[in-house]
Amino acid sequence: LSVAVIVSLLLVSVFTYYLGHNKVEQQFSEITVKVPNGSQLDLVLPDGTKVRLNSGSQLRYSQGYGIVDRKLVFSGEGYFKVHHNRKFPFLIETKGLALKDIGTEFNIRNYADDNYINVNLFHGSVEIHNKIHPSIPVLMSPGECLILDKRNGKIQKGECGVDMDSAFMMNDLNFIDMDMSDIAKQLTRSYGVDIEVANKVQHRRFYGFFNRKDDSLNEILKVISSTGLVRYTQRQ
């Protein structure tokens, strides 16, 4: 009888703990950070983690961040320098992928209209969880990059070709055999200017490298139009 009473008391205690824990979590409000097109934002999270968000990005987390967990819901592009916390691993939830680590430095890109998710790791280590085709987590080491195809869930991992400074600044515009429709989306986000692409030229491809701090939008459009692929006009 005494054993049964002890077991019963333990079960009640555990149940009470989780009930109280869930009640505390529900009391926290959600914080949303949005970055307008054409701009970037630097912020420091409550745990000391440093984040730089690129244009058109969005970040959500609970007021309980650092108290009950360290979970972020993210879309867009960001550079993260994660503060070490042994108790609460750092977790990013983004469409198609979850990234988990303890303390590290990396860049991640996953806009809603992108077909691919890109992760570049510079320090520490991270676990990548494929949410499209769940399987054993993929472990990344410093100097590696990972690409996940959101259309089929396939993952490719290899040596990173991006230097840390470029990944932090997030100003490079690399159009590698890219459709004009996708180029227009990137230019719209980067410069905060709406760009429309005629149907007949949406799938024409262009190859070029630019930097939004060094190259103006007009300069980029002039280079693209000089190839004869497209012509452009500006509305007043």
GUDOMI-263399 format. One record per residue: x, y, z of N, C-alpha, C, O in turn. Coordinates in steps of 0.1 Angstrom, whole numbers, always signed. Last residue first. Layout:
BEGIN
      nu      nv      nw     cau     cav     caw      cu      cv      cw      ou      ov      ow
       X       Y       Z       X       Y       Z       X       Y       Z       X       Y       Z
...
//
This chain:
BEGIN
      nu      nv      nw     cau     cav     caw      cu      cv      cw      ou      ov      ow
     +70    +566    -635     +72    +578    -626     +61    +578    -615     +60    +587    -607
     +86    +535    -642     +74    +543    -641     +76    +555    -631     +82    +553    -621
    +111    +526    -665    +108    +530    -651     +95    +539    -651     +94    +548    -659
    +118    +496    -683    +113    +510    -683    +110    +513    -668    +106    +504    -661
    +140    +474    -701    +132    +478    -689    +129    +493    -690    +136    +501    -696
    +144    +443    -719    +144    +458    -718    +136    +462    -706    +127    +455    -702
    +164    +414    -720    +152    +421    -716    +155    +436    -719    +166    +440    -721
    +187    +403    -733    +177    +394    -728    +163    +401    -725    +153    +396    -728
    +207    +419    -740    +197    +417    -750    +186    +408    -745    +176    +405    -753
    +226    +427    -722    +228    +413    -728    +218    +411    -739    +219    +401    -747
    +218    +450    -712    +229    +451    -722    +231    +437    -729    +237    +437    -739
    +201    +444    -691    +195    +447    -704    +205    +448    -715    +202    +446    -727
    +219    +439    -671    +211    +428    -676    +205    +431    -690    +205    +423    -698
    +231    +464    -668    +239    +453    -672    +231    +442    -677    +234    +436    -688
    +208    +479    -661    +215    +483    -673    +224    +471    -678    +224    +468    -690
    +202    +468    -636    +192    +466    -647    +199    +469    -660    +196    +463    -671
    +225    +476    -621    +222    +462    -624    +213    +460    -635    +215    +451    -644
    +221    +504    -622    +233    +498    -628    +231    +483    -631    +235    +478    -641
    +197    +507    -608    +198    +511    -622    +210    +504    -629    +209    +500    -640
    +204    +498    -582    +195    +491    -590    +195    +494    -605    +194    +485    -613
    +240    +501    -578    +227    +506    -577    +217    +497    -585    +222    +489    -593
    +265    +484    -561    +258    +486    -573    +244    +490    -571    +236    +485    -563
    +274    +483    -535    +283    +489    -545    +276    +492    -558    +280    +501    -565
    +254    +472    -520    +260    +484    -515    +269    +491    -525    +270    +503    -525
    +247    +449    -534    +237    +460    -534    +243    +473    -528    +236    +483    -529
    +267    +435    -559    +267    +438    -544    +258    +450    -543    +260    +461    -549
    +266    +407    -582    +266    +421    -579    +266    +423    -563    +265    +413    -556
    +270    +386    -610    +273    +388    -596    +274    +403    -593    +280    +411    -600
    +252    +365    -633    +259    +377    -629    +261    +378    -614    +253    +372    -606
    +232    +353    -658    +243    +349    -649    +251    +361    -646    +256    +368    -655
    +198    +345    -665    +209    +355    -665    +219    +350    -655    +216    +344    -645
    +171    +334    -686    +180    +332    -676    +192    +342    -677    +196    +346    -688
    +135    +337    -689    +149    +339    -695    +159    +340    -684    +156    +345    -673
    +111    +335    -678    +119    +323    -677    +133    +325    -685    +140    +315    -686
     +98    +360    -683    +100    +355    -670    +110    +344    -668    +117    +343    -658
     +92    +370    -708    +106    +370    -704    +109    +365    -690    +120    +365    -686
     +65    +370    -711     +73    +363    -722     +88    +363    -718     +95    +356    -725
     +54    +384    -689     +53    +369    -690     +62    +363    -700     +68    +352    -697
     +74    +409    -675     +65    +405    -685     +65    +390    -686     +76    +383    -685
     +78    +417    -642     +84    +411    -653     +73    +406    -662     +64    +398    -658
     +81    +445    -620     +72    +436    -627     +80    +430    -639     +87    +437    -646
     +92    +455    -588     +96    +452    -602     +87    +442    -608     +85    +431    -603
     +92    +479    -563     +84    +468    -570     +89    +467    -584     +90    +477    -592
    +119    +482    -541    +113    +488    -553    +105    +477    -560    +111    +466    -563
    +138    +475    -522    +125    +480    -518    +117    +487    -529    +110    +496    -527
    +162    +462    -528    +161    +477    -530    +148    +483    -526    +147    +495    -526
    +158    +435    -520    +170    +442    -517    +170    +457    -518    +176    +464    -510
    +132    +428    -530    +136    +427    -515    +148    +436    -512    +147    +443    -502
    +136    +432    -557    +125    +439    -550    +128    +439    -535    +126    +449    -529
    +157    +415    -563    +159    +429    -564    +149    +437    -557    +151    +448    -551
    +144    +390    -559    +156    +394    -551    +158    +409    -551    +161    +415    -541
    +124    +391    -579    +120    +390    -565    +132    +394    -556    +130    +401    -546
    +139    +393    -602    +131    +404    -599    +127    +403    -584    +126    +414    -577
    +150    +367    -602    +159    +379    -601    +151    +391    -596    +156    +398    -588
    +128    +352    -607    +134    +351    -594    +144    +362    -592    +145    +367    -580
    +122    +361    -634    +112    +363    -623    +118    +361    -609    +114    +369    -600
    +145    +353    -648    +143    +367    -646    +132    +370    -635    +133    +380    -627
    +163    +325    -634    +151    +331    -641    +150    +346    -638    +153    +350    -627
    +199    +322    -634    +186    +324    -626    +175    +330    -635    +178    +338    -644
    +226    +316    -634    +217    +310    -643    +203    +310    -638    +196    +300    -638
    +230    +330    -605    +236    +319    -612    +226    +312    -621    +219    +303    -616
    +234    +359    -591    +224    +353    -601    +231    +343    -609    +237    +346    -620
    +239    +371    -561    +245    +361    -570    +235    +355    -579    +227    +347    -574
    +245    +397    -544    +234    +393    -552    +240    +384    -563    +246    +389    -573
    +256    +405    -511    +259    +399    -524    +246    +394    -531    +237    +388    -525
    +249    +413    -486    +247    +422    -496    +250    +417    -510    +247    +423    -520
    +254    +401    -460    +243    +397    -468    +239    +407    -479    +228    +411    -482
    +273    +403    -439    +268    +416    -445    +255    +413    -454    +246    +422    -454
    +278    +376    -434    +273    +385    -423    +266    +398    -429    +256    +402    -425
    +288    +366    -457    +275    +360    -452    +269    +369    -441    +257    +370    -440
    +311    +381    -460    +300    +383    -470    +287    +378    -465    +276    +383    -467
    +325    +372    -438    +322    +386    -439    +310    +388    -448    +301    +396    -446
    +329    +344    -444    +321    +348    -432    +316    +363    -433    +305    +366    -429
    +325    +333    -478    +333    +338    -467    +324    +344    -456    +313    +349    -459
    +313    +304    -493    +309    +318    -489    +318    +322    -477    +319    +314    -467
    +314    +278    -499    +321    +287    -508    +319    +302    -505    +322    +311    -512
    +319    +249    -479    +313    +263    -480    +321    +272    -489    +333    +273    -487
    +316    +216    -490    +324    +227    -485    +318    +241    -488    +313    +243    -499
    +283    +202    -485    +296    +203    -491    +304    +214    -485    +300    +220    -475
    +252    +185    -491    +261    +191    -481    +275    +191    -487    +280    +181    -493
    +218    +184    -500    +232    +183    -504    +241    +191    -494    +237    +202    -490
    +187    +168    -498    +197    +176    -491    +211    +173    -497    +215    +162    -500
    +154    +168    -509    +167    +163    -511    +177    +173    -505    +176    +185    -506
    +127    +176    -510    +133    +172    -497    +147    +168    -498    +153    +164    -487
    +115    +186    -532    +116    +171    -531    +122    +167    -518    +123    +155    -515
    +112    +213    -529    +103    +207    -538    +103    +191    -536     +93    +185    -539
    +133    +224    -514    +119    +223    -508    +109    +216    -516     +98    +212    -512
    +164    +211    -510    +154    +214    -521    +140    +213    -515    +136    +201    -512
    +189    +225    -491    +177    +216    -491    +167    +221    -501    +163    +232    -501
    +223    +226    -487    +212    +231    -495    +201    +220    -494    +203    +209    -497
    +250    +237    -466    +240    +227    -469    +228    +234    -477    +225    +245    -474
    +285    +239    -460    +273    +245    -464    +263    +234    -467    +267    +223    -471
    +312    +241    -436    +303    +234    -445    +291    +242    -449    +287    +251    -441
    +327    +254    -418    +332    +254    -431    +324    +247    -441    +327    +246    -453
    +321    +232    -390    +325    +245    -395    +331    +244    -409    +339    +235    -412
    +295    +207    -398    +308    +211    -391    +312    +225    -397    +307    +228    -408
    +263    +193    -392    +272    +201    -400    +284    +206    -391    +282    +208    -379
    +244    +163    -394    +253    +171    -386    +262    +180    -395    +268    +174    -404
    +210    +157    -400    +223    +159    -407    +232    +168    -398    +227    +179    -395
    +189    +132    -384    +194    +146    -385    +208    +146    -392    +216    +137    -390
    +173    +107    -403    +183    +110    -393    +188    +124    -395    +191    +128    -406
    +142    +122    -414    +151    +111    -414    +161    +114    -403    +159    +123    -394
    +114    +134    -432    +120    +132    -419    +130    +120    -420    +126    +109    -425
    +112    +154    -457    +114    +139    -456    +121    +136    -443    +134    +135    -443
    +106    +179    -446     +99    +174    -458    +100    +159    -459     +90    +152    -462
    +123    +184    -425    +108    +183    -422    +100    +179    -434     +88    +175    -433
    +153    +175    -414    +146    +177    -427    +131    +174    -424    +127    +163    -420
    +174    +191    -393    +163    +182    -393    +154    +185    -405    +148    +196    -407
    +207    +195    -386    +197    +199    -395    +186    +188    -396    +189    +176    -399
    +226    +206    -359    +219    +195    -364    +208    +201    -374    +201    +210    -370
    +259    +222    -359    +244    +223    -359    +239    +209    -364    +245    +202    -372
    +287    +237    -343    +281    +226    -350    +266    +227    -349    +261    +232    -339
    +313    +262    -345    +304    +253    -338    +299    +242    -346    +305    +238    -356
    +312    +285    -373    +318    +281    -360    +308    +272    -354    +296    +273    -356
    +299    +286    -398    +313    +291    -397    +319    +287    -384    +332    +285    -384
    +277    +273    -423    +282    +272    -409    +296    +277    -408    +305    +272    -416
    +250    +281    -442    +264    +282    -442    +269    +282    -427    +265    +292    -420
    +222    +269    -458    +228    +271    -445    +243    +271    -447    +248    +261    -452
    +193    +275    -478    +208    +275    -477    +212    +277    -463    +208    +287    -456
    +166    +260    -494    +171    +265    -482    +186    +264    -482    +191    +253    -485
    +149    +267    -525    +160    +261    -518    +162    +268    -504    +159    +280    -503
    +129    +282    -537    +128    +267    -538    +139    +260    -530    +138    +248    -528
    +113    +309    -521    +125    +303    -525    +123    +288    -527    +115    +282    -520
     +92    +322    -510     +91    +319    -524    +104    +313    -530    +105    +312    -542
    +100    +325    -483     +88    +317    -486     +87    +313    -500     +83    +302    -504
    +135    +322    -478    +123    +330    -481    +112    +321    -485    +114    +310    -491
    +160    +313    -462    +148    +305    -466    +136    +315    -467    +128    +316    -458
    +193    +310    -451    +184    +317    -461    +172    +308    -465    +174    +297    -469
    +216    +316    -426    +205    +308    -431    +197    +316    -440    +194    +328    -437
    +248    +313    -411    +239    +321    -420    +229    +312    -425    +232    +300    -429
    +263    +311    -378    +259    +306    -391    +250    +316    -398    +245    +325    -392
    +279    +299    -350    +277    +311    -359    +274    +306    -373    +282    +298    -378
    +269    +287    -317    +277    +286    -329    +274    +299    -338    +268    +308    -333
    +257    +265    -294    +264    +278    -295    +273    +279    -307    +282    +271    -308
    +238    +245    -300    +240    +250    -286    +247    +264    -286    +242    +273    -279
    +211    +239    -323    +225    +239    -319    +226    +244    -305    +216    +247    -299
    +191    +230    -351    +193    +229    -336    +208    +230    -333    +216    +223    -340
    +166    +237    -374    +181    +238    -371    +182    +239    -356    +176    +247    -350
    +144    +223    -397    +146    +228    -383    +161    +227    -380    +167    +217    -384
    +125    +229    -427    +138    +225    -420    +137    +230    -406    +131    +241    -403
    +102    +236    -440    +109    +226    -446    +121    +221    -438    +127    +211    -441
    +102    +268    -427     +95    +259    -436    +104    +249    -442    +113    +253    -450
    +118    +267    -395    +116    +274    -407    +109    +264    -417    +111    +252    -415
    +129    +271    -363    +119    +264    -371    +116    +273    -383    +113    +285    -382
    +158    +268    -345    +151    +276    -355    +142    +267    -362    +146    +257    -368
    +170    +267    -312    +162    +260    -322    +156    +270    -331    +149    +279    -327
    +195    +260    -288    +189    +270    -297    +182    +263    -309    +188    +254    -315
    +190    +243    -256    +195    +244    -270    +188    +254    -278    +176    +257    -276
    +193    +252    -224    +183    +254    -235    +190    +254    -249    +196    +265    -252
    +215    +246    -209    +202    +242    -205    +192    +242    -216    +184    +232    -218
    +238    +258    -220    +238    +244    -219    +223    +238    -216    +220    +227    -220
    +242    +282    -242    +233    +280    -230    +231    +265    -230    +224    +259    -238
    +260    +307    -260    +260    +294    -254    +250    +293    -242    +251    +301    -233
    +245    +326    -285    +251    +326    -272    +249    +312    -266    +239    +306    -267
    +252    +327    -320    +244    +321    -309    +251    +321    -296    +263    +316    -295
    +247    +347    -344    +259    +344    -336    +253    +340    -322    +249    +348    -314
    +233    +345    -376    +231    +343    -362    +244    +340    -355    +252    +331    -359
    +218    +362    -402    +231    +357    -397    +230    +356    -382    +226    +366    -376
    +191    +354    -425    +197    +360    -413    +210    +354    -410    +214    +343    -414
    +163    +357    -446    +177    +355    -445    +183    +361    -432    +179    +373    -429
    +131    +341    -444    +140    +351    -449    +154    +347    -449    +158    +336    -452
    +116    +332    -413    +116    +331    -427    +124    +343    -432    +125    +354    -426
    +112    +314    -382    +120    +323    -390    +117    +321    -405    +114    +309    -409
    +108    +311    -348    +102    +308    -361    +107    +318    -371    +105    +330    -368
    +129    +299    -322    +126    +309    -331    +118    +304    -343    +121    +293    -347
    +134    +290    -288    +129    +286    -301    +125    +298    -309    +119    +308    -304
    +145    +282    -262    +151    +292    -271    +147    +289    -285    +156    +286    -294
    +124    +281    -232    +131    +275    -244    +139    +286    -251    +139    +298    -246
    +118    +294    -208    +113    +280    -210    +119    +273    -222    +119    +261    -223
    +137    +315    -210    +131    +311    -197    +126    +297    -198    +129    +289    -189
    +144    +320    -236    +155    +320    -226    +150    +316    -212    +159    +314    -203
    +112    +332    -242    +125    +329    -248    +136    +330    -238    +138    +341    -232
     +88    +341    -234     +95    +331    -225    +108    +326    -231    +114    +317    -225
     +78    +355    -254     +84    +363    -243     +91    +354    -233     +99    +358    -225
     +87    +337    -284     +79    +339    -272     +86    +348    -262     +98    +349    -262
     +93    +349    -318     +96    +341    -306     +88    +345    -294     +81    +356    -294
     +99    +353    -352     +90    +352    -341     +95    +344    -330    +101    +334    -332
    +110    +372    -380    +114    +364    -369    +103    +365    -358     +98    +375    -354
    +115    +377    -414    +106    +378    -403    +110    +368    -392    +114    +357    -396
    +127    +398    -442    +128    +386    -433    +118    +388    -421    +114    +400    -418
    +131    +418    -460    +120    +409    -462    +119    +397    -453    +112    +388    -455
    +167    +420    -457    +154    +426    -461    +143    +415    -464    +146    +405    -469
    +181    +401    -429    +182    +408    -442    +167    +412    -446    +158    +409    -439
    +192    +405    -396    +182    +400    -405    +183    +408    -418    +184    +420    -418
    +215    +393    -373    +213    +403    -384    +203    +398    -394    +206    +387    -400
    +218    +388    -339    +212    +384    -351    +212    +396    -361    +209    +407    -357
    +232    +373    -310    +232    +384    -319    +227    +380    -333    +231    +369    -338
    +221    +363    -278    +224    +359    -292    +222    +371    -301    +213    +378    -300
    +213    +371    -253    +226    +376    -258    +229    +371    -272    +240    +376    -277
    +187    +363    -247    +198    +355    -241    +212    +360    -245    +222    +353    -242
    +170    +381    -260    +172    +382    -246    +183    +374    -240    +188    +377    -229
    +190    +392    -290    +179    +384    -283    +181    +385    -268    +192    +387    -264
    +197    +420    -307    +202    +411    -297    +191    +405    -290    +182    +412    -284
    +198    +430    -342    +192    +429    -329    +199    +419    -320    +206    +410    -325
    +198    +448    -372    +206    +441    -362    +198    +441    -348    +193    +451    -344
    +184    +447    -404    +181    +450    -390    +191    +441    -381    +192    +429    -383
    +180    +463    -436    +185    +452    -427    +183    +457    -413    +182    +468    -410
    +160    +470    -466    +167    +474    -453    +172    +461    -446    +169    +450    -450
    +144    +464    -487    +154    +474    -489    +162    +478    -477    +169    +488    -477
    +114    +455    -470    +123    +454    -482    +132    +466    -483    +128    +477    -480
    +115    +455    -434    +110    +459    -447    +120    +456    -458    +132    +455    -456
    +113    +429    -411    +123    +438    -418    +117    +442    -431    +115    +433    -440
     +97    +422    -381     +97    +422    -395    +106    +432    -401    +108    +443    -395
     +93    +402    -353    +101    +412    -359    +101    +411    -374    +104    +400    -379
     +70    +395    -327     +73    +393    -341     +82    +405    -346     +79    +417    -343
     +64    +377    -298     +70    +388    -303     +74    +386    -318     +80    +375    -321
     +36    +366    -279     +46    +363    -290     +51    +376    -295     +44    +386    -297
     +34    +362    -243     +30    +367    -255     +40    +364    -266     +52    +361    -263
     +29    +337    -219     +38    +345    -226     +32    +350    -239     +26    +342    -247
     +11    +319    -209      +9    +332    -205     +19    +342    -212     +17    +354    -212
     +18    +294    -218      +6    +300    -224      +5    +315    -220      -2    +322    -227
     +38    +287    -200     +41    +290    -214     +30    +297    -221     +33    +306    -229
     +24    +283    -176     +33    +294    -177     +36    +298    -191     +37    +309    -195
     +10    +260    -184      +2    +272    -180     +11    +284    -181      +7    +295    -186
     +31    +242    -187     +23    +245    -198     +15    +258    -196     +14    +266    -205
     +39    +240    -159     +48    +245    -170     +41    +250    -182     +44    +260    -188
     +16    +230    -147     +20    +243    -144     +30    +249    -154     +29    +261    -157
     +16    +205    -159      +4    +213    -161      +8    +228    -158      +4    +237    -165
     +41    +195    -151     +38    +198    -166     +26    +206    -168     +26    +215    -177
     +35    +193    -123     +47    +201    -128     +44    +205    -143     +46    +216    -147
     +14    +176    -121     +12    +190    -117     +23    +199    -122     +21    +210    -126
     +26    +153    -130     +14    +158    -138     +13    +173    -134     +10    +182    -143
     +45    +149    -110     +49    +151    -124     +38    +157    -132     +41    +166    -140
     +27    +146     -88     +37    +156     -88     +42    +159    -102     +43    +171    -106
     +12    +123     -95      +5    +136     -93     +15    +147     -94     +12    +158    -100
     +33    +104     -95     +25    +107    -107     +18    +120    -106     +18    +128    -116
     +41    +105     -68     +50    +108     -79     +43    +112     -92     +47    +122     -98
     +17     +95     -56     +22    +109     -53     +32    +114     -63     +31    +125     -67
     +17     +69     -66      +6     +78     -69     +10     +93     -67      +7    +102     -75
     +40     +59     -54     +39     +60     -69     +28     +70     -73     +30     +78     -82
     +32     +60     -27     +44     +68     -32     +43     +70     -47     +46     +81     -52
     +10     +43     -28      +8     +57     -24     +19     +65     -29     +17     +76     -34
     +23     +19     -34     +13     +24     -43     +10     +39     -40      +8     +47     -50
     +39     +16     -11     +45     +17     -24     +35     +24     -34     +39     +32     -42
     +19     +12      +8     +28     +24      +9     +35     +27      -5     +37     +38      -9
      +8     -12      +0      +0      +0      +0      +9     +13      +0      +6     +22      -7
//
